[in-house]
Amino acid sequence: MAYQALYRKWRPRTFDAVVGQEAITDTLKNAIKRQKISHAFLFAGPRGTGKTSCAKIFAKALNCTNLQDGEPCNECENCKAADQGSMNDIIEIDAASNNGVDEIREIRDKVKYAPTQGKYKVYIIDEVHMLSMGAFNALLKTLEEPPEHVVFILATTELQKVPATIISRTQRYNFKRIDQQDLVKRMSYILEQEKVDFEPKALNIIAQVADGGMRDALSILDQILSYDQDSIRYEDALKITGFADQEKIENLLLALTDQKTDQALEIVKQLLDNGASTKNILDEIIALSVKVMLTLKGNEDQTFFIEDYQEKIKTVASERFFKIVDLANQALNDLRYTNQQQIPLDVFIVKASQDMVSSISDKQVVQSPSEVASLKKQLLELKQQVDSLLKTSQNSKLSTNSNFSGKIQDSFKPSNKKVTEPTSAPVQEQKPVKKKLNTNTKASQENNRKQVYHVLENATKQDIATIKDIWPDLLSMLEVSKKAVLGVLEPVAASDKQVVLKCKYELWFERANKDNSLINELESNIATLTKHNYDIVLVADSSWMQVRKEFVASHKEELLAKKLKKIEQKEQEAQKDEASQVTAEEKKQVVDKAKELFGDLVTIKDE
Ligand SMILES: [Zn+2]
């Protein structure tokens, strides 16, 4: 026997079997019992809430020859015929497909004939709002003077589209969305009867997605069963309902606030593998952050997918989520300017999971008044420290270095733990300050510039081509958190011994430059892939532009000088004056040389 959809197979056959509409089914049963039958009913409500099922049961009960306390017996000839759809006196019309005036006119013509099998001729018009205006008018005529033996049951999901003149001539029943618990109960029952194994958690998910519609809930069960014939697994329910990603997004946000960068990047990878776009992920993160912030502001109506999610996020300061939204918006903006869609996303992940560690707005820091007082005291002391440092460093011409602000933040971190002894810090912390200042001086920038310049001096098209060639393979050799870094780096020039990697974001330049293990791993992987040793020189995007410009400028003079010398020789030999032509030629050769050095991607502006 062909597979029968659960929704059809388990369509309720009695009023008592209809889930979640007790008020309506009780009223209808009473009407049958007392034989107080109106001529027109209007069943309104969301899809899948039991309107058509109730209409069918009601039509069957109207014609049942052996009523059981207002319920159809399901045993008599009429009941059996009705269940099989072969009862001549029950006429079902789908207005969505039969919306013409003719169909309704036909009803009007036939309505006068008495029922052939049962007591009532029942017209069930589904999606009645779909009827054309002409058809509505024809129907109205019939409803105005209905024959004694005729009952109309009109069903609609869009009550507002049904003309008031029709509504006023019917007895109206509003079907409500079915409670999630009722949906779960019904699904459990059906699955038990079908001898299908299930995880209760899975049914909760399905009930959530079905949004009060039994038909949708059972359709989802059908879909899952079409994969796996004998079980309803939580994982499958997540996948089929699209909730897998929702849960992942919630986990992703948690990973960000917990500063678990690796975990966050791994979740992102899974989301991308599942077919989500980077924009999609960022949008979802923003939406969820907003939802979380609403919850933190006391709006308890929000429901989350992960159990105890509210409890988990309540330990995080709401400023943190503001910042995440901010960073995600930046990333969305960056997306518009790059073809490498994943880079802004990965950068976002790293920033959002790390950049806020030293934030003094952290809830834990300022919980009690005594802590606030203690922090104020520390702040004052630090201010004095900075002042004195500024004085001493003015002599060494380092007074404007921005790392003083970094120093302030760093001092806050350890002091959080020892708020009771705020006087312990000052003297010890002067050392790291000096050290920090040294690493970022102009001298080190100059050093970096020289290194890059050195590579450029010896750069060849061959070497850069080699590096670019192995770049995708290099990517696949790294673990996921490092892949993100590689996405931010771009090989821009290479000599026989060194390769210059341009770092797209300043933040990463500093971080990657300090990360010796990463640089070593990259170098060793490059060596494996190219069978040649290249040392890595990192350059920040902004510095790269500057160095390249300078290099081209200086070499322009050098090359021009060489050219001019040759030209002079030529001129002397050939005694010709080609100065104007030569100028154009010279420029082209300079550009060619530059292209050779930097690869084809580079366009050089002639200044
Ligand atoms: Zn019956």
Residues whose N, C-alpha, C, O or C-beta is under 5 A from the ligand:
A	BS01	ZN	C64 T65 N66 P72 C73 N74 E75 C76 C79
